[in-house]
């Protein structure tokens, strides 16, 4: 069966990446968190990349669901759309679990992680390669739900709340959590259900590095900028994997880079 064993990539502070086996992994004792794969975005390039990535992401989570992995959809600020659904109700009604740390936005922690250029830590409202930004900062934001291509099934849960996500994981005794979605340098790292929070909760997060996208205007190019953020995560926060290990097929790569 695909996904019975994983080889993860990680780095030390200065050396090249290393590939190691990930112990104590089974698909039935794991969860996937899909972060902020919204139906729309104020940045046209960010929206295009989400749309391109979504089909492969749906294939992966569909296969993982068949293997017994628990799927949590986390389109932040969109809970009204899912109000009254079984998947939203499941998150609301999960038994409360005491957490070892508070739930909050988890910003850059320069005591733990090396500093990155401001293109990644304070990227502004646009992620396009054009000379001028495509949009202005601030609300109103256009997203209302998760992009429709990614199916939400009756066995799944929907939440954008860190405590609710922790309740769901603890109720199922899940330690291994795969993160996928956007944006790598902002929400995937910083949300109250994101990588930093999961590490501080004592969970074992893994970033699916081919099913994520960062938000930046790195002059070296978009792909190189995203690889910089992934390498940063591998050095300071958690290992990464690719989707073929989870569901077979070929790792995703972008065609649209605007």
C-alpha positions in Angstrom: 0.0 0.0 0.0 1.2 3.5 -0.8 1.9 5.6 2.2 2.8 2.7 4.6 6.3 4.1 5.0 7.6 7.6 4.3 11.1 9.1 3.6 11.3 12.7 4.7 13.7 15.5 3.8 15.3 17.7 6.5 18.4 19.9 6.9 20.7 21.0 9.6 21.7 24.7 9.8 24.3 24.7 7.1 24.5 21.3 5.3 22.6 19.9 2.3 19.3 18.2 2.7 19.1 14.7 4.2 16.5 12.0 3.5 15.6 9.8 6.4 12.7 7.3 7.2 9.9 8.7 9.2 9.2 6.4 12.1 5.8 5.5 13.6 3.8 6.5 10.6 0.6 4.8 9.5 -2.1 6.4 7.2 -4.8 5.4 9.7 -3.1 7.3 12.5 -2.5 10.5 10.6 -4.3 13.7 9.6 -4.1 16.1 6.7 -4.7 19.8 7.2 -5.5 21.7 4.1 -4.7 25.4 4.8 -6.4 28.3 3.1 -7.0 26.8 -0.3 -9.6 29.6 -1.0 -12.0 30.0 -3.9 -10.6 33.5 -4.7 -7.7 35.8 -3.7 -6.9 39.5 -4.1 -3.6 38.6 -5.9 -4.3 37.2 -9.3 -1.2 35.0 -9.4 -1.8 33.5 -6.0 -5.4 32.6 -7.1 -4.1 31.0 -10.3 -1.5 28.9 -8.5 -4.2 27.7 -6.0 -6.5 26.7 -8.9 -3.7 24.8 -10.7 -2.6 23.0 -7.5 -6.1 22.1 -6.3 -6.8 19.2 -8.7 -3.7 17.2 -7.6 -4.4 18.1 -4.0 -7.9 16.6 -4.3 -6.5 13.4 -5.8 -4.0 13.1 -2.9 -6.5 13.7 -0.1 -9.1 11.4 -1.8 -6.6 8.5 -1.9 -5.4 9.2 1.7 -9.1 9.3 2.9 -9.5 5.8 1.3 -6.6 4.6 3.4 -8.2 5.9 6.6 -6.4 9.3 7.0 -8.4 12.0 8.7 -8.9 15.1 6.5 -9.3 18.6 8.0 -10.2 21.5 5.7 -9.1 24.8 7.1 -10.2 27.7 4.8 -9.7 30.5 7.3 -12.5 33.1 7.7 -14.9 31.0 5.7 -16.7 29.1 8.5 -20.0 30.7 7.7 -20.2 28.9 4.4 -20.0 25.5 6.2 -22.3 26.4 9.1 -24.7 23.5 9.8 -22.8 20.9 7.7 -21.8 17.6 9.3 -18.1 18.4 8.7 -18.3 21.7 10.5 -20.4 20.2 13.3 -17.8 17.5 13.8 -15.2 20.1 14.6 -17.5 22.1 16.9 -18.6 19.0 18.9 -15.2 17.3 19.3 -14.4 16.8 23.0 -12.4 19.6 24.5 -8.7 18.8 25.0 -6.3 20.7 27.3 -3.4 22.0 25.3 0.1 22.5 26.6 0.4 26.0 25.0 -2.0 28.8 24.1 -3.5 29.0 20.6 -2.5 32.2 18.7 -1.0 33.4 15.5 2.7 32.2 15.5 4.9 34.8 14.0 8.5 34.6 13.0 10.6 33.5 16.0 14.1 34.8 15.6 15.2 33.0 18.7 14.5 29.7 17.0 14.8 30.3 13.2 17.3 32.2 11.0 16.1 35.5 9.6 14.8 35.6 6.0 14.7 38.6 3.7 11.7 40.9 4.0 10.3 39.6 0.7 9.3 36.5 2.7 8.6 37.9 6.1 6.7 41.0 5.0 5.6 40.3 1.4 2.9 42.9 0.9 -0.4 42.3 -0.9 0.8 40.8 -4.2 2.7 37.8 -5.3 3.0 38.5 -9.0 6.2 38.8 -11.0 5.0 42.0 -12.6 6.9 45.3 -11.9 3.9 46.8 -10.1 1.6 45.0 -7.6 -1.7 43.7 -9.0 -3.8 44.8 -6.0 -4.0 47.1 -3.0 -3.5 45.8 0.6 -6.3 45.2 3.1 -10.0 44.2 3.2 -12.5 43.4 1.9 -11.1 40.0 1.0 -12.7 38.0 -1.8 -12.6 34.4 -0.4 -15.8 32.8 0.8 -15.0 29.1 0.9 -12.5 26.4 0.0 -12.0 26.0 -3.7 -14.7 23.7 -5.0 -12.3 21.3 -6.8 -11.2 19.9 -3.4 -14.0 17.7 -2.2 -15.3 17.8 1.4 -16.6 14.4 2.4 -18.9 13.4 5.3 -16.0 11.8 7.2 -13.9 15.0 7.1 -13.9 18.1 9.4 -13.9 21.8 8.7 -12.3 24.3 11.1 -10.1 27.3 11.1 -9.7 27.3 14.9 -6.6 25.9 16.6 -8.3 24.6 19.6 -11.0 22.8 17.5 -8.3 21.2 15.3 -6.4 20.1 18.5 -9.6 18.6 19.9 -10.1 16.6 16.7 -6.5 15.3 16.7 -6.5 14.4 20.4 -9.9 12.7 20.2 -8.4 10.4 17.5 -5.0 10.1 19.2 -3.3 11.5 16.0 0.3 12.6 16.2 1.4 12.7 12.5 -0.1 15.7 10.7 0.6 16.5 7.0 0.2 20.2 6.1 -0.6 21.3 2.6 -2.0 24.5 1.1 -1.0 28.2 1.2 0.8 30.2 1.8 4.0 28.5 3.0 5.7 31.6 4.5 2.6 33.0 6.1 -0.4 30.9 7.0 1.0 27.4 6.7 3.7 28.3 9.3 1.8 30.8 11.3 -1.9 29.9 11.7 -3.1 28.5 15.1 -3.3 25.2 13.4 -0.1 25.6 11.3 3.4 24.2 11.6 4.8 26.3 14.4 1.7 25.7 16.5 1.7 21.9 15.9 5.4 21.7 16.9 4.6 23.6 20.1 1.8 21.2 20.8 4.1 18.3 20.6 2.6 16.9 17.3 4.7 15.6 14.4 4.0 17.8 11.4 5.2 17.2 7.9 5.0 19.7 5.1 3.9 18.3 1.7 6.4 20.4 -0.3 5.0 20.0 -3.8 1.4 20.9 -2.6 2.2 24.3 -1.2 3.0 27.8 -2.5 4.6 30.8 -0.9 3.6 34.4 -1.2 6.4 36.7 -2.2 7.9 38.8 -4.9 11.4 37.4 -4.7 13.4 38.9 -7.6 15.2 35.5 -8.2 11.8 34.1 -9.3 8.8 32.5 -7.7 9.9 28.9 -7.6 13.3 29.7 -6.1 11.6 31.8 -3.5 9.3 29.0 -2.5 12.2 26.6 -2.3 13.9 29.1 0.0 10.9 29.0 2.4 10.7 25.2 2.2 14.4 24.9 3.1 13.9 27.2 6.0 11.1 25.0 7.3 13.3 21.9 6.9 16.1 23.5 8.9 14.0 25.0 11.7 10.6 23.4 12.1 9.8 20.1 10.4 10.6 17.7 7.6 9.0 17.6 4.2 7.6 15.0 1.9 6.2 14.8 -1.6 2.7 13.8 -2.6 3.7 10.7 -4.5 4.7 9.0 -1.2 1.2 9.6 0.1 -0.9 8.8 -2.9 1.2 7.5 -5.8 1.5 9.3 -9.1 3.9 12.1 -9.8 4.8 15.1 -7.5 3.0 18.2 -8.5 4.8 21.1 -10.3 3.5 24.4 -11.4 3.0 25.4 -15.0 1.5 28.8 -14.3 4.1 31.2 -12.8 2.8 34.8 -13.1 
